[in-house]
Amino acid sequence: QDPDPLDDRHPAKTYPSCILGHLLKVISRYEEFMNKLLVSYLMSRDDIELNIASARLLLNIIPGLDSAVLSEPEGLIPQLYRWAENNTTNCYLRAYSFGLLAAALDVTSVASSLKLENSALIPIALRRLKDLFEQMEKEKQETAEISEPDKENKEGNVEDSGPFAGMPREIFHSGERPSLAD
């Protein structure tokens, strides 16, 4: 069974015997934990590593949460926008803040009240995607250059495609293969 990756329903509804779905239900019902995660850990301003870990955890439990949970703490959404917009923010925290904003904007009233912020964030997100794509292409090219065999050691008679591409063929000077008896 290959689940639809774009299916954002609660795991307990898509696969009732799923342990993850049960865990998400338990965690989301534990209000004290959720408040501590959002207010004390995600919004703490002095510990970036704590912000990153809490944002990662929150993204992982989003399927079990109501999207309105992200709009409840005062100042959370503006903080997520600051992290997403700022180039000096840790790259992981920036990425997680984009994901958390996407989840928060599922609530229509939140999305409609933040149209101006979203219109400013879209060019930033597109620029970042372009930069990441260029970085990926550069790394891909560097990897190809490193893994390419030395041109000097290559013989002229080389397979061009298939599983043995780039490997020199067996060539015997006399034109005959040696027998196994030799």
C-alpha positions as CSV (number, residue, x, y, z in Angstrom):
1,Q,0.0,0.0,0.0
2,D,1.5,3.3,-1.1
3,P,-0.2,6.2,0.6
4,D,-0.8,9.5,-1.1
5,P,2.0,11.9,0.0
6,L,-0.4,14.9,-0.4
7,D,-3.1,13.4,1.8
8,D,-3.0,15.6,4.9
9,R,-5.7,13.8,6.8
10,H,-5.0,12.6,10.4
11,P,-3.1,9.3,10.2
12,A,-5.7,7.7,12.5
13,K,-8.4,8.4,9.9
14,T,-6.4,7.1,6.9
15,Y,-5.0,4.1,8.7
16,P,-6.9,3.4,11.9
17,S,-4.5,0.8,13.4
18,C,-1.6,3.2,12.9
19,I,0.4,3.8,16.1
20,L,1.5,7.2,14.9
21,G,-2.1,8.3,14.6
22,H,-2.8,7.2,18.2
23,L,0.3,9.0,19.5
24,L,-0.7,12.2,17.7
25,K,-4.1,12.0,19.3
26,V,-2.6,11.6,22.7
27,I,0.0,14.4,22.2
28,S,-2.6,16.9,20.8
29,R,-4.9,16.3,23.8
30,Y,-2.2,17.1,26.3
31,E,-2.7,20.8,26.3
32,E,0.0,21.6,28.8
33,F,2.6,19.9,26.6
34,M,1.5,21.9,23.5
35,N,1.6,25.2,25.4
36,K,5.1,24.4,26.7
37,L,6.2,23.5,23.2
38,L,4.9,26.6,21.6
39,V,5.4,29.2,24.2
40,S,8.5,28.1,26.1
41,Y,10.5,26.3,23.5
42,L,9.5,27.6,20.1
43,M,9.2,31.2,21.1
44,S,12.3,31.3,23.4
45,R,14.5,34.0,22.0
46,D,17.8,33.0,23.4
47,D,18.3,29.4,22.3
48,I,18.4,28.8,18.5
49,E,19.0,25.0,18.9
50,L,15.9,24.8,21.1
51,N,13.9,26.7,18.5
52,I,15.1,24.4,15.8
53,A,14.2,21.2,17.8
54,S,10.8,22.5,18.8
55,A,10.0,23.6,15.3
56,R,11.0,20.2,13.9
57,L,8.9,18.4,16.5
58,L,5.9,20.7,15.8
59,L,6.2,20.1,12.1
60,N,6.2,16.3,12.7
61,I,3.0,16.4,14.9
62,I,1.1,18.9,12.6
63,P,-1.0,16.1,11.1
64,G,-2.5,15.4,14.5
65,L,-3.1,19.1,15.4
66,D,-5.8,21.5,14.5
67,S,-4.2,24.3,12.4
68,A,-5.8,26.9,14.8
69,V,-3.3,25.8,17.5
70,L,-0.5,27.7,15.7
71,S,-2.5,30.9,15.7
72,E,-3.3,30.9,19.4
73,P,0.0,32.0,21.0
74,E,0.4,35.8,20.8
75,G,3.4,36.6,18.7
76,L,4.1,33.2,17.2
77,I,3.1,33.9,13.6
78,P,5.0,37.3,13.5
79,Q,8.1,35.4,14.9
80,L,7.7,32.7,12.2
81,Y,7.6,35.5,9.5
82,R,10.7,37.1,11.0
83,W,12.6,33.8,10.8
84,A,11.4,33.1,7.3
85,E,12.3,36.5,6.0
86,N,15.7,37.0,7.7
87,N,18.8,35.8,5.8
88,T,20.8,35.6,9.0
89,T,18.4,33.1,10.5
90,N,19.7,29.5,10.8
91,C,18.8,27.7,7.5
92,Y,16.9,24.9,9.3
93,L,14.9,27.3,11.3
94,R,14.0,29.3,8.2
95,A,12.8,26.1,6.4
96,Y,10.8,25.0,9.5
97,S,9.2,28.4,9.8
98,F,8.0,28.2,6.2
99,G,6.4,24.9,6.9
100,L,4.8,26.1,10.1
101,L,3.5,29.2,8.4
102,A,2.0,27.0,5.7
103,A,0.2,25.0,8.4
104,A,-1.0,28.1,10.2
105,L,-2.3,29.6,7.0
106,D,-4.7,26.7,6.5
107,V,-7.0,28.6,8.8
108,T,-8.9,31.0,6.5
109,S,-9.2,33.8,9.0
110,V,-5.4,33.8,9.6
111,A,-4.6,33.7,5.9
112,S,-6.9,36.5,5.1
113,S,-5.5,38.8,7.8
114,L,-1.9,38.2,6.6
115,K,-2.2,38.9,2.9
116,L,0.4,41.7,3.0
117,E,2.9,39.6,4.8
118,N,2.4,36.7,2.4
119,S,2.9,38.9,-0.6
120,A,6.2,40.1,0.8
121,L,7.3,36.5,1.7
122,I,6.6,35.0,-1.7
123,P,9.5,36.7,-3.6
124,I,11.8,35.8,-0.7
125,A,10.7,32.1,-0.9
126,L,11.1,32.0,-4.7
127,R,14.6,33.6,-4.4
128,R,15.6,31.0,-1.8
129,L,14.3,28.2,-4.0
130,K,16.3,29.5,-6.9
131,D,19.5,29.8,-4.7
132,L,19.0,26.3,-3.4
133,F,18.5,25.0,-6.9
134,E,21.7,26.7,-8.1
135,Q,23.5,25.3,-5.1
136,M,22.2,21.8,-5.8
137,E,23.3,22.0,-9.5
138,K,26.7,23.2,-8.5
139,E,27.2,20.4,-6.0
140,K,25.9,17.9,-8.6
141,Q,28.4,19.2,-11.1
142,E,31.3,19.0,-8.6
143,T,30.3,15.5,-7.7
144,A,30.3,14.5,-11.3
145,E,33.7,16.0,-11.8
146,I,35.1,14.2,-8.8
147,S,33.6,10.8,-9.7
148,E,34.6,11.0,-13.4
149,P,37.5,8.6,-14.1
150,D,40.8,10.2,-15.2
151,K,40.7,11.0,-18.9
152,E,44.4,9.9,-19.3
153,N,43.7,6.4,-18.0
154,K,40.7,5.8,-20.2
155,E,41.2,3.8,-23.3
156,G,39.6,4.9,-26.5
157,N,37.3,1.9,-26.7
158,V,34.7,2.5,-24.0
159,E,31.1,1.6,-23.6
160,D,28.8,4.7,-23.9
161,S,25.8,3.5,-22.0
162,G,24.5,0.7,-19.9
163,P,25.6,-0.7,-16.5
164,F,29.3,-0.9,-17.6
165,A,29.4,2.6,-19.1
166,G,32.8,4.2,-18.7
167,M,34.7,0.9,-18.2
168,P,37.3,-0.1,-20.7
169,R,36.7,-3.2,-22.8
170,E,38.8,-6.3,-22.7
171,I,41.3,-6.0,-25.5
172,F,43.9,-8.6,-26.3
173,H,46.8,-7.8,-28.5
174,S,46.8,-11.0,-30.4
175,G,43.1,-10.9,-31.0
176,E,42.4,-14.1,-29.2
177,R,41.3,-14.7,-25.6
178,P,43.6,-16.9,-23.5
179,S,42.2,-20.3,-22.6
180,L,41.4,-21.3,-19.1
181,A,44.0,-24.0,-19.4
182,D,46.9,-21.5,-19.6
